Amino acid sequence: MAQSTTLLPSLEWVRVFESAARLGSFTAAAGELGLTQAAVSQRIRHLEKRLGVSLFERQARGVALSLQGEAWLPHVQHSLQRLTHSADSLFAAPRTRLSLMASVSLIELWVVPRLAALQAEVPNQQLVLSTMHRWPDYAQAEADLDIRFGEGDWTERTSHYLFGEVLTPMASPALLAGADDWRRLPRIAVAGPRLGWREWDQRVEMGPGSIPMIRMDSLVQALRAAEAGAGVLLGSLALCESALQAGRLRRTSPETLTMTEGYWLTWRSTSFAEHEFERVLAVLRTQ
C-alpha cells in the first residue's frame, strides 16, 4: 500500500526551516537563501500550519526553536544531507581533478612510486599533489585527500590507516666499509614528530650516544645525505625500503624502534566522493 503524503510539506519550506533553525534567525536565513525576511517568515508559517505545530517561539529579540522544532531539526538535517549525497552520486558531473596533500617525504617516497597505479584507478582525472611544509598547513588546506602522521583521531575527518612507523639505523655501504663500529659514525637526525636517536639510545642501546652532527627538516633530505655517506640515519623501514632494496643503504642493526603513531589517508567526513577515495586508499596501502 502506498504511503500517504498528506502531511508531506514543501521541500522549500523545510529548507527554509533548516536554515533558520541552524542560524537562529529569520533574517540570517533570508540572507543565506537569497530571500526577504518576510518570505522566510511566510514559509515558516505555511510549514507550521501544515504540520499543526509551532516550530519557533517568537521573542522580542528574534526567534528560538520550540521543543517540537528542536526534536525535528536533526531529522530534517539528516534527510537533506542524504538527498544532497544521493543527487551528487547519481547526477553530478564526473570529477576532473583529484588533489592530495602530504609532506615532501611522503610524496616522494610513498606516493610517487604509486602514481602509475593511482592513474589507473582514477583515469581521466588530473592528479594534483601539494606539499605540506608545516603541520598547521593542514588546517588551511582544501585538498580532497591528505596523508597525516598521528593516531587517526582528527575531528570531522574520515581516517584510514596506511602503514606504521618502524625505525632502524641505516647507512651507505661505502661508509660502513671503513668503520669498525657503526655506533662511532656520525649521526643524521630528522626534525619532526617521529622518535629519534635519543629514544633509540634509551630503548635499544641503554645508554647515551653521540649527538647528531647533521639535522635535516625532512626525511627525504636525510635519506639523500645518508646515501651520500654523510652519516647513519635512523630511517623509516617503509619509506626507505627502495634505498635498502637497491643497496644504496644497508641496515646497521637488526633492532627496531616502533612508534605508536602511523600514517593515515584522511578526507572530510562529509565528502560525497568516498567511493572514489577508497580506490585511492587501496593503492596507497599497497606495500
C-alpha positions in Angstrom: 0.0 0.0 0.0 1.4 3.4 -0.9 2.2 5.7 2.0 0.1 8.8 2.4 1.8 12.1 1.6 -1.0 14.2 3.1 1.4 15.7 5.7 4.4 15.9 3.4 5.4 19.6 3.3 7.0 21.6 0.6 10.8 20.9 0.4 11.4 24.6 0.1 9.6 25.2 3.4 11.7 22.5 5.0 14.9 24.0 3.6 13.9 27.4 5.0 13.2 25.9 8.4 16.6 24.2 8.5 18.4 27.4 7.7 16.5 29.5 10.2 16.9 26.8 12.9 20.6 26.4 12.3 21.3 30.1 12.2 18.9 31.0 14.9 17.4 33.9 12.9 14.9 34.5 10.1 17.0 37.5 8.9 20.1 35.4 8.7 18.3 32.6 6.9 16.9 35.2 4.4 20.5 36.3 3.7 21.7 32.7 3.2 18.8 31.7 0.9 18.5 34.9 -1.1 15.0 35.7 0.2 13.5 38.5 2.2 12.8 38.2 5.9 9.1 38.4 5.2 9.4 35.5 2.7 11.2 33.3 5.3 8.5 34.1 7.9 5.8 33.3 5.5 7.2 29.9 4.5 7.7 29.0 8.2 4.1 29.9 8.9 2.9 27.7 6.0 5.1 24.8 7.3 3.8 25.2 10.9 0.2 25.2 9.6 0.8 22.1 7.5 2.4 20.2 10.5 0.0 21.6 13.1 2.7 22.6 15.5 4.8 25.7 16.3 8.4 25.2 15.3 9.6 28.5 16.7 8.9 30.7 19.7 8.7 34.3 18.6 10.5 36.6 21.0 11.2 40.3 21.2 14.8 39.9 20.0 14.3 37.1 17.5 13.2 33.5 17.4 14.1 30.3 19.2 13.2 26.8 18.4 10.3 25.2 20.2 10.5 21.8 21.7 8.9 20.3 18.6 11.3 22.3 16.4 14.4 21.0 18.4 13.1 17.5 18.1 12.5 17.7 14.3 15.7 19.6 13.3 18.2 16.6 13.4 15.8 14.5 11.3 15.5 17.3 8.7 19.2 17.9 8.5 19.9 14.1 8.1 17.3 13.9 5.4 18.6 16.9 3.5 22.2 15.5 3.7 21.0 12.2 2.2 19.2 14.0 -0.6 22.3 16.0 -1.4 24.5 13.0 -1.2 22.3 10.9 -3.5 21.9 13.7 -6.0 25.7 14.2 -6.1 26.3 10.5 -6.5 23.8 10.0 -9.3 23.8 13.2 -11.3 26.9 15.2 -10.6 29.3 15.8 -13.4 32.4 13.5 -13.4 35.3 14.9 -11.4 38.2 16.0 -13.5 40.7 16.8 -10.7 41.8 14.9 -7.6 44.1 16.7 -5.1 46.3 15.1 -2.5 48.4 16.8 0.2 51.3 15.3 2.1 54.7 16.1 3.4 57.5 16.3 0.8 58.9 13.0 2.1 55.6 11.1 1.8 55.0 12.4 -1.7 58.5 11.5 -3.0 59.0 8.2 -1.1 55.4 6.8 -0.9 53.1 8.5 -3.4 55.3 8.9 -6.4 56.2 5.2 -6.7 52.4 4.5 -6.8 51.4 7.2 -9.3 51.0 4.9 -12.2 48.7 2.7 -10.2 46.8 5.8 -9.0 46.3 6.9 -12.5 44.9 3.5 -13.5 42.4 3.7 -10.6 41.2 7.3 -11.4 41.5 7.6 -15.2 40.7 10.8 -17.0 41.5 12.8 -13.8 44.3 15.3 -13.2 46.2 14.3 -10.1 47.4 17.4 -8.2 50.0 16.8 -5.5 50.7 19.6 -3.0 53.3 19.7 -0.2 52.6 20.3 3.5 55.5 22.3 4.9 54.2 22.7 8.4 51.6 20.8 10.4 49.3 23.8 10.6 49.1 23.8 6.8 46.6 21.0 7.0 44.0 23.3 8.7 44.1 25.7 5.8 44.3 23.1 3.0 41.5 22.4 0.6 42.9 19.2 -0.9 40.4 16.3 -1.4 42.8 14.0 0.4 45.7 14.3 2.7 48.2 12.0 4.4 48.8 12.7 8.1 51.0 11.3 10.8 49.4 10.5 14.1 46.8 8.3 15.7 43.9 8.8 13.3 41.7 10.9 15.6 41.3 14.1 13.6 38.0 15.9 14.2 35.4 15.8 11.4 37.7 13.7 9.2 37.5 10.1 8.0 40.9 8.4 8.6 42.2 5.2 7.2 45.5 3.6 8.3 48.2 3.3 5.7 51.3 2.0 7.5 53.1 2.2 10.7 56.5 3.9 11.5 59.3 1.5 12.3 62.7 3.0 12.6 66.2 1.4 12.4 69.7 2.7 11.7 71.0 2.6 8.2 74.0 3.9 6.3 75.7 3.6 2.9 77.8 0.5 2.3 80.8 2.7 1.5 80.6 4.4 4.9 80.2 1.2 6.7 83.1 -0.5 4.9 85.6 1.8 6.6 84.1 1.5 10.1 84.9 -1.0 12.9 81.7 0.0 14.8 78.8 1.9 13.2 78.0 3.4 16.5 81.1 5.6 16.2 80.0 7.1 12.9 78.3 10.5 12.6 74.6 10.5 13.1 71.9 12.2 10.9 68.8 13.5 12.7 65.4 14.4 11.3 63.2 17.2 12.7 59.6 16.4 13.3 57.2 14.2 15.3 58.9 10.9 14.9 61.2 9.3 17.5 64.9 9.9 17.2 68.3 9.0 18.4 67.6 9.9 22.0 64.8 7.3 22.2 67.0 4.8 20.3 69.7 5.2 22.9 67.2 4.9 25.8 65.3 1.9 24.5 67.9 -0.1 22.5 71.4 0.9 23.4 70.6 1.5 27.0 73.0 4.4 27.2 73.7 7.9 25.7 75.2 8.0 22.2 76.8 10.7 20.2 74.9 13.9 19.4 73.8 14.1 15.7 76.1 16.5 13.9 73.7 16.8 10.9 70.0 17.7 11.3 67.5 17.8 8.3 64.0 19.1 8.3 62.6 16.3 6.1 63.2 12.5 5.9 63.9 12.7 2.2 66.7 15.1 2.7 68.2 13.0 5.4 67.9 9.9 3.2 69.8 11.5 0.4 72.5 12.6 2.9 72.8 9.0 4.2 73.0 7.7 0.7 75.9 10.1 0.0 77.8 8.7 3.0 77.3 11.7 5.4 76.3 9.5 8.3 74.0 7.0 9.9 70.2 7.7 9.5 67.6 6.4 11.9 65.3 5.8 9.0 61.8 4.5 8.3 61.7 1.0 7.1 58.6 1.6 5.0 59.8 4.9 3.4 63.4 3.8 2.9 62.6 0.4 1.5 63.6 1.3 -2.0 67.0 2.5 -0.9 67.6 -0.7 1.1 66.5 -3.0 -1.6 68.6 -1.2 -4.2 71.6 -1.4 -1.9 72.1 2.3 -1.6 71.7 1.9 2.2 72.3 -1.0 4.5 70.8 -1.7 7.9 73.4 -1.5 10.7 71.3 -3.3 13.3 68.6 -5.9 13.5 66.9 -3.9 16.2 64.0 -1.6 15.5 62.2 1.3 17.2 58.4 1.1 16.7 56.1 4.2 17.1 52.5 4.1 18.3 51.6 6.7 15.6 51.4 5.9 11.9 50.4 7.4 8.5 46.8 7.8 7.6 44.9 8.8 4.5 42.2 11.3 5.5 39.3 13.2 4.0 36.4 15.3 5.2 33.7 13.2 6.8 31.0 15.0 4.7 32.7 14.3 1.4 30.5 12.8 -1.3 33.3 11.1 -3.2 34.1 8.3 -0.7 33.9 5.5 -3.2 36.5 7.2 -5.4 38.7 8.0 -2.4 38.5 4.3 -1.3 40.1 3.3 -4.6 43.0 5.7 -3.9 43.2 4.2 -0.4 43.6 0.7 -1.8 46.6 1.9 -4.0 48.3 3.8 -1.2 48.0 0.8 1.1 50.0 -1.3 -1.3 53.4 -2.2 0.2 
